[in-house]
């Protein structure tokens, strides 16, 4: 059987499974559409949450980012830390509040349609920008493994999501995500086990990374440091130079993750508050299986890649281009690997482009590799069986589709429930609301497809923008809504608007979207950043501004109504813990 046939078999079987689950678990009411009827068990919800949370960025991009240098482990720390923040500080309290969505909480807690509307705008901006990355990730996976164009891959992904998300709502999505988690975690760990065994003799990648490189007898990371150093790259384990920026970047990812609406909504699908806490713990276990494996995959894939180009060691002549392995030829077809013979010697010179290797007769780096391919190409680089390649194809697509479905549901519920039902037409019937939910879901899928096919100019930074928006607008208002009785509607609105505008303007300035007279458009370089703070990191500063403005405006204006203060106390403390709770 050809590799293409194997890929079709694995991916096709996974699609049939997802659509079959959606038909079995189709939503029959608005409660089932929005929160799966509130009857999902903690273990299943934990698994679905992990799949919802681990996007194409986690499956495809994170190991690629870490492979460039261990300094990029800030992605791992930020995303994982953010989930812990969400699980400990937000999820149980939001579940106790008992509302379907983030705008529902904001609108009721801050007794204001204006606050609800700002929260809807922030949610839509976050979800729509984030879903672009999921559609693009699905397009990359489809274009490679199913041998179709990137645009055709995006259309296929959209069609599959349309069937199980529009039909099943949250109920269908939840059980589909359970299946998708199983597919993606098996797909991620099996190649990692094979590669760890090959390089270190240890079947556990987490231990193999700190083990001995079998061929050289050196510690694996020491061997990797040696080979990248000889090619002009900084040591793989080198320290970061700008610690302030890295701290703010990690913080931005953390609070941005904790404010992601499609993850927050998952905690409304369980029957009780205690189940929300339990499912948060289970999700952390399921997430850890992939996140502790990612650094090992990154380091081993980088070493495998270099030894492919320099099979006799980096001091010896590089591989002849005509002798390149099949996996390089395959990925060249996708455009994610490019070769340019700059010194016309027929060999592949791969090294740091800023390094000077003219003494070797090299006129520049000749191999351009998109780091996103490392996880997907890992089985081929390591010469693993064809079924492993088919499995990772299904896993990559599952990671993209699971998060895309969660984001699309968040968009749908924001429009049908928070905007139409709560603000525009409170008297809408349940049947009409269900129709509005499905129509808005379909429109959201069409919009996500269009943006995936025609990504805006800031596509490379789109994930940073999504996390920046969530960090600067959603997370602070949820924290203040739960833990401060003094924040009123005026403060909440002022804080959200100020934090959101500051973050979006800062990111767009350095991407050339806004022109500032006399600057000739500020280049996106550390020398031009405000205090050396990258646009990727600015969401944390936007969050700080949100907190400051909200507290300043709230304390300068009237206190919230007493019943709202009592409500905040009832959410934070167990029933019977205070006199205020007695009213409720």
Residue pairs with C-beta under 8 A, 6 or more apart in sequence:
1 9
1 386
3 386
3 389
3 390
4 146
4 147
6 386
6 387
6 389
6 390
7 145
7 146
7 389
7 390
7 393
8 146
9 390
10 387
10 390
10 391
10 393
10 394
11 145
11 146
11 390
11 393
11 394
11 397
13 394
14 179
14 180
14 183
14 394
14 397
14 398
15 160
17 179
18 160
18 164
18 176
18 179
18 180
18 401
19 160
19 163
19 164
21 164
21 168
21 172
21 175
21 176
21 179
22 163
22 164
22 165
22 167
22 168
22 172
22 173
22 176
23 167
23 168
24 175
25 168
25 171
25 172
25 174
25 175
25 176
26 167
26 168
26 169
26 171
26 172
27 33
27 36
27 167
27 168
27 169
27 170
27 171
27 172
27 434
29 37
29 430
29 434
30 417
30 430
30 433
30 434
30 437
31 37
31 38
32 169
32 170
32 171
33 169
33 170
33 171
33 434
33 437
33 438
34 100
34 101
34 169
34 170
34 265
34 268
34 409
34 413
34 417
34 437
35 100
35 170
35 265
35 268
35 269
36 169
36 170
36 171
36 173
36 174
36 269
37 171
37 269
38 268
38 269
38 270
38 271
39 269
39 271
40 48
40 174
40 269
40 270
40 279
41 270
41 275
42 270
42 275
42 278
42 279
42 282
43 279
43 282
44 174
44 175
44 178
45 174
45 266
45 267
45 269
45 270
45 275
45 279
45 282
45 283
46 278
46 279
46 280
46 281
46 282
46 283
46 284
46 285
46 286
47 177
47 178
47 181
47 182
47 282
47 283
47 286
48 173
48 174
48 175
48 177
48 178
48 181
48 266
48 269
49 263
49 266
49 267
49 279
49 280
49 283
49 286
50 181
50 283
50 286
50 287
50 290
51 177
51 178
51 180
51 181
51 184
51 398
51 399
51 402
51 403
52 177
52 262
52 263
52 266
52 402
52 403
52 405
52 406
53 83
53 257
53 260
53 263
53 283
53 287
53 403
54 181
54 184
54 287
54 290
54 399
54 402
54 403
55 130
55 133
55 134
55 137
55 399
55 400
55 402
55 403
56 133
56 134
56 136
56 137
56 138
56 141
56 396
56 399
56 400
56 403
57 133
57 137
57 463
58 79
58 290
58 291
58 294
58 399
59 137
59 184
59 188
59 290
59 375
59 395
59 396
59 399
59 400
60 137
60 140
60 141
60 372
60 375
60 376
60 396
60 399
60 400
61 137
61 371
61 372
62 75
62 76
62 79
62 294
62 298
63 294
63 295
63 297
63 298
63 301
63 374
63 375
64 298
64 370
64 371
64 372
64 373
64 374
64 375
65 72
65 75
65 298
65 371
66 72
66 73
66 75
66 76
66 294
66 295
66 298
66 299
67 298
67 299
67 301
67 302
67 305
67 371
67 374
68 302
68 371
69 233
69 234
69 236
69 238
70 236
70 237
70 238
70 295
70 299
71 238
71 239
71 240
71 246
73 295
74 246
74 249
74 250
74 253
75 253
76 291
76 294
76 295
77 250
77 253
77 254
78 249
78 250
78 251
78 252
78 253
78 254
78 256
78 257
79 253
79 254
79 257
79 291
80 287
80 288
80 291
81 250
81 253
81 254
81 257
82 253
82 254
82 255
82 256
82 257
82 258
83 257
83 258
83 263
83 283
83 284
83 287
84 284
85 254
85 255
85 257
85 258
86 257
86 258
86 260
86 263
86 264
86 280
87 277
87 280
87 281
87 283
87 284
88 280
89 258
89 479
89 482
90 258
90 264
90 478
90 479
90 482
91 264
91 267
91 276
91 277
91 280
92 267
92 273
92 276
92 277
92 280
93 482
93 571
93 572
94 105
94 264
94 267
94 268
94 478
94 482
95 267
95 268
95 270
95 273
95 276
96 273
96 571
97 105
97 108
97 109
97 571
98 268
99 105
99 108
99 268
100 265
100 268
100 413
100 417
101 123
101 261
101 265
101 410
101 413
101 414
101 417
101 418
102 119
102 123
102 261
102 264
102 265
102 474
102 478
103 116
103 119
103 120
103 123
103 414
103 418
103 422
104 116
104 417
104 418
104 422
105 478
105 481
106 115
106 116
106 118
106 119
106 477
106 478
106 481
106 492
107 113
107 115
107 116
107 119
107 418
107 422
109 481
109 564
109 567
109 568
110 116
110 477
110 481
110 487
110 488
110 489
110 492
110 493
110 560
110 564
111 489
111 560
111 561
111 564
112 489
112 492
112 493
113 422
113 423
114 489
114 493
115 477
115 489
115 492
115 493
115 496
116 418
116 422
116 423
117 423
118 473
118 493
118 496
118 497
118 500
119 418
119 473
119 474
119 477
119 496
120 414
120 418
120 419
122 469
122 470
122 473
122 474
122 496
122 500
123 261
123 410
123 411
123 414
123 474
124 411
124 414
124 415
125 469
125 500
125 504
126 259
126 260
126 261
126 466
126 469
126 470
126 473
126 474
127 261
127 262
127 407
127 408
127 410
127 411
127 414
127 466
128 411
128 444
128 447
128 448
128 451
129 462
129 463
129 465
129 466
129 469
130 260
130 403
130 407
130 462
130 463
130 466
131 403
131 404
131 407
131 408
131 411
131 444
131 448
131 451
131 452
132 448
132 451
132 452
132 455
132 456
132 459
132 462
133 462
133 463
133 466
134 400
134 401
134 403
134 404
134 407
134 448
135 154
135 157
135 158
135 400
135 404
135 448
135 449
135 451
135 452
136 154
136 452
136 455
136 459
137 372
137 396
137 399
137 400
138 153
138 154
138 156
138 157
138 397
138 400
138 401
138 404
138 452
139 150
139 151
139 153
139 154
139 157
139 452
140 150
140 153
140 334
140 336
140 372
140 376
140 396
141 153
141 376
141 393
141 396
141 397
141 400
142 148
142 150
142 152
142 153
142 154
142 156
142 157
142 397
143 149
143 150
143 152
143 153
143 334
144 330
144 331
144 334
144 336
144 373
144 376
144 393
145 376
145 389
145 390
145 393
145 396
145 397
146 153
146 156
146 393
148 156
150 334
151 453
154 449
154 452
154 453
155 449
157 397
157 400
157 401
157 404
158 445
158 446
158 448
158 449
158 452
160 401
161 401
161 404
161 405
161 408
161 445
162 442
162 445
164 172
164 173
164 176
164 405
165 172
165 173
165 405
165 408
165 409
165 441
165 445
166 438
166 441
166 442
166 445
168 175
168 176
169 409
169 437
170 265
170 269
170 409
173 405
173 406
173 409
174 266
174 269
176 402
176 405
177 402
177 405
177 406
180 398
180 399
180 401
180 402
181 286
181 398
181 402
183 391
183 394
183 395
183 398
184 290
184 395
184 396
184 398
184 399
184 402
185 286
185 289
185 290
185 395
186 391
186 395
187 391
187 392
187 393
187 394
187 395
187 396
187 398
188 290
188 293
188 297
188 375
188 392
188 395
189 205
189 289
189 290
189 293
190 388
190 391
191 297
191 378
191 379
191 382
191 384
191 388
191 392
192 205
192 293
192 296
192 297
192 300
192 378
193 203
193 204
193 205
194 379
194 382
194 384
194 388
195 205
195 297
195 300
195 301
195 304
195 378
195 382
195 384
196 202
196 203
196 204
196 205
196 208
196 209
196 296
196 300
197 203
197 208
198 214
198 382
199 208
199 213
199 214
199 215
199 220
199 300
199 303
199 304
200 208
200 209
200 211
200 212
200 213
200 214
200 220
201 208
201 211
201 212
201 214
202 208
202 211
205 293
205 296
205 297
205 300
206 292
206 293
206 296
208 220
208 296
208 300
209 220
209 221
209 295
209 296
209 299
209 300
210 219
210 220
210 221
211 219
211 220
212 218
212 219
212 220
213 219
213 220
213 223
213 303
216 223
218 226
220 299
220 300
220 303
221 236
221 237
221 299
223 303
224 236
224 299
224 302
224 303
225 235
225 236
225 237
227 303
227 306
227 307
227 310
227 314
228 234
228 235
228 236
228 302
228 306
229 235
230 314
230 315
231 306
231 314
231 350
231 351
231 352
231 355
232 351
232 352
232 354
232 355
232 357
233 351
233 352
233 355
236 299
236 302
240 246
242 526
242 532
244 531
244 532
244 533
245 526
245 529
245 532
245 533
245 534
245 537
248 533
248 537
248 538
248 540
248 541
249 534
249 536
249 537
249 540
251 537
251 540
252 467
252 468
252 471
252 536
252 537
252 538
252 539
252 540
252 543
253 467
255 470
255 471
255 475
255 476
255 539
255 540
255 543
256 466
256 467
256 468
256 469
256 470
256 471
256 475
256 539
257 263
257 467
257 470
258 475
259 470
259 471
259 473
259 474
259 475
259 478
260 470
260 474
261 410
261 414
261 470
261 474
262 403
262 406
262 407
262 409
262 410
263 406
264 478
265 406
265 409
265 410
265 413
266 279
266 406
267 276
267 279
267 280
270 276
270 278
270 279
297 374
297 375
297 378
298 374
301 374
301 375
301 377
301 378
301 381
302 374
304 378
304 381
304 382
305 369
305 374
305 381
306 314
306 350
308 319
308 325
308 328
308 381
309 318
309 319
309 348
309 350
309 367
310 316
310 318
310 319
310 350
311 319
317 347
318 347
318 348
318 349
318 350
319 347
319 348
320 346
320 347
320 348
321 339
321 341
321 346
321 347
321 348
322 346
324 339
324 348
325 380
325 381
326 380
327 377
327 380
327 381
328 337
330 380
331 337
331 373
331 377
332 338
332 339
334 373
336 369
336 370
336 372
336 373
337 367
337 368
337 369
337 370
337 373
338 367
338 368
339 348
339 366
339 367
339 368
340 366
340 368
341 366
342 349
342 362
342 363
342 364
342 366
343 349
343 361
343 362
343 363
343 366
345 361
348 366
348 367
349 357
349 360
349 362
349 364
349 365
349 366
349 367
350 365
350 366
350 367
351 357
351 362
351 365
352 365
353 364
353 365
375 392
375 396
376 392
376 393
376 396
378 384
378 392
379 385
379 388
379 389
379 392
380 389
404 448
407 448
408 441
408 444
408 445
408 448
409 441
411 440
411 441
411 444
412 437
412 438
412 440
412 441
412 444
413 437
415 436
415 437
415 440
415 444
416 433
416 436
416 437
416 439
416 440
417 433
417 437
420 428
420 433
420 436
421 428
421 433
421 436
428 436
455 462
456 462
457 511
457 512
457 513
458 465
458 507
458 508
458 511
458 513
461 507
461 511
461 535
461 536
464 507
464 535
464 536
464 539
465 504
465 507
467 539
468 503
468 504
468 507
468 535
468 536
468 538
468 539
468 542
469 500
469 503
469 504
469 539
470 539
471 503
471 539
471 540
471 542
471 543
472 499
472 500
472 502
472 503
472 539
472 541
472 542
472 543
472 545
472 546
473 496
473 499
473 500
473 503
473 542
473 546
475 543
476 495
476 496
476 499
476 543
476 546
476 547
476 550
477 492
477 495
477 496
477 546
477 550
480 487
480 491
480 492
480 495
480 547
480 550
480 551
481 487
481 492
481 568
482 568
482 571
482 572
483 572
484 551
484 568
485 560
485 564
485 565
485 568
485 569
486 551
486 554
486 555
486 559
486 560
487 550
487 551
487 554
487 560
488 554
488 557
488 558
488 559
488 560
489 560
490 553
490 554
490 557
491 549
491 550
491 551
491 552
491 553
491 554
491 555
491 557
492 550
492 554
494 549
494 550
494 553
495 545
495 546
495 547
495 548
495 549
495 550
495 551
495 553
496 546
496 550
498 545
498 546
498 549
499 542
499 543
499 545
499 546
499 549
500 542
500 546
502 538
502 541
502 542
502 545
503 538
503 539
503 541
503 542
505 514
506 530
506 535
506 538
506 541
506 542
507 535
507 538
508 514
509 516
509 522
510 522
510 523
510 524
510 528
510 529
510 535
511 524
511 535
512 521
512 524
515 521
516 522
522 528
524 535
526 532
526 534
529 535
533 541
559 565
563 583
565 580
566 580
566 581
566 583
566 584
567 584
569 578
569 580
569 581
570 580
570 581
570 584
573 581
575 581
576 582
